[in-house]
Amino acid sequence: MASVKERKKTLKLTLPIQKGSALSPPVENVDSVTSPPVANVDGVTSPPVANVDGVTSPPVANVDGVTSHPVENVDGVTSPVANVDGVTSPPFANIDGVTFPPVANVDGVTSHPVANVDGVTSLGANVDDFTGQEEDLTAPDKGKTRVTWIGHATLLVEFDGITVLTDPVFGSHAAPRQLSIMPYKRYRPAACQVVDIPHLDAVIISHDHYDHLETNAVLAIHARFPDVHWFVALSTKEWLVKKGCTAENITELEWWQEATYGKIRFVCTPSQHWCQRSPFDLNSRLWCSWLIQGPTQTFYFAGDTGYFEPLFKAIGERYKKIHLAAIPIGAYNPRFITEYQHVDPEEAVLIHEDIKSDTSIGIHWGTFQLTNEHYLEPPHRLKKAMKDRNLDPNKFVCLNIGETWIVGDDREEPNFMKENVKITTEDS
């Protein structure tokens, strides 16, 4: 299968859902020699199309000697791929003629899921009150969802007889071990480790950044739960197999494709983000969000994303009832770096409304030292944003790290919401 670098990355909002079908590799066109027409599997044609019926796919841009990823082309509109100071930004999708602006590059710092500008990073305050709780992890009652926030984007979600782990990261740093000075340190340890999880059916992975996918966590999960099923986006399966996971236990999907696990439906939904784990694999894997639908409950996991209204409204239209959503609210300042890849609390509220979530939980905050906002600012801004839009703040909440909650049950507001935190909306 071809790499994501060689594929078009457009949000196919009109593409019908395909059930578990594998996409055929793209057709190449070399030295004006056109290969045979593209294969078609279960009605899905493999992009990018080289030359079919006289239609040639868009050329690849070349800026200052740096070849960009394939240029997107939707409805005849080609989205440019930016090149700033010799650094090629990730490609951005083009929906209905609207092109996502390129990623910023400031003073040699490319915007990763990190916002460190001119060496300035926020340190955060005392985290002693940022405490969790111990809970009985027997199965929740039928028609109920139980969620435990382990930290950042790692959740343990239980409903309709299934236990799912999201974006597994349990280590002390969201960075590769090879770095001599490891950045992106945890404010406090993860709420638990893999050995503490009594049962696990499935793991979903939104993308390959180090704060969402950790090698040691994958190894520990495979060792403890060898039969666990992994749901990943395009081109991530190969990475998991190299780490020792069983290929038969991995389902790899393209945007809007779905697969079933027993009575549970897993749908790979789009997000506005990007991928990279090394200097040489920029966007070689796909990023996504996930929708998991059981007989009585539906859970949406946004993973990591910027805000794009047509995308989230499309998800809300396709899936009429989302009982619980996990939506990122942190790692947003400075906005001129992060605005196209990370939502701020106000945009998180817009996602909550767009997808018509009954209840949402804020994730991707207060765990790793990633960006410049105070580590407790996101939940305070979230509460204010809900009130500003005349929405019930109890419908979009933030848990303590380690807190387990039966969704809908009464809960006391955490101590960190009682802190006197200055709320800012300008870039830090």
Number of C-alpha atoms within 10 A of each C-alpha: 10 16 16 21 18 18 20 23 22 17 21 15 17 8 11 11 17 19 16 17 17 19 20 16 19 21 20 17 15 9 6 7 10 15 13 12 15 19 17 13 13 12 11 16 16 19 19 21 21 22 19 14 6 8 9 13 18 16 13 15 16 14 15 11 8 12 13 20 25 22 25 26 21 19 9 9 14 17 22 20 25 21 21 17 12 13 18 22 22 20 27 26 25 23 21 12 14 12 17 17 17 19 25 21 20 15 9 13 16 20 21 18 23 24 26 21 19 10 7 11 18 15 14 16 10 9 13 8 11 17 16 17 11 9 11 7 13 9 16 16 13 12 12 17 23 20 24 24 26 28 27 25 28 25 23 19 20 25 24 20 17 17 18 20 23 24 26 27 26 26 17 17 21 25 18 14 9 7 8 7 8 13 16 20 16 19 19 16 17 19 20 14 15 21 12 8 14 11 17 20 16 19 20 25 24 30 27 23 20 20 26 21 22 20 17 15 17 20 17 14 22 20 15 15 18 14 16 20 22 23 25 27 26 25 20 24 22 14 13 19 14 10 14 13 23 17 15 10 16 20 22 22 28 23 25 22 20 23 20 15 13 9 11 18 16 24 26 26 27 26 25 22 25 24 21 19 17 9 6 8 13 18 24 22 23 27 31 27 25 27 21 20 22 19 13 12 19 23 24 24 26 25 26 28 25 21 20 18 13 14 20 22 17 15 21 19 12 11 15 12 16 22 20 26 25 26 27 29 28 29 29 29 25 19 19 15 25 23 21 22 22 25 27 22 27 20 21 27 23 20 27 26 16 18 23 22 23 15 20 28 21 24 29 23 25 26 26 24 25 28 25 22 26 23 24 23 24 28 25 19 20 24 22 17 19 22 12 10 12 9 15 12 17 16 17 24 19 25 24 22 23 21 19 22 18 15 17 15 8 9 11 5 13 17 11 20 14 9 12 10 16 10 15 13 13 9 12 16
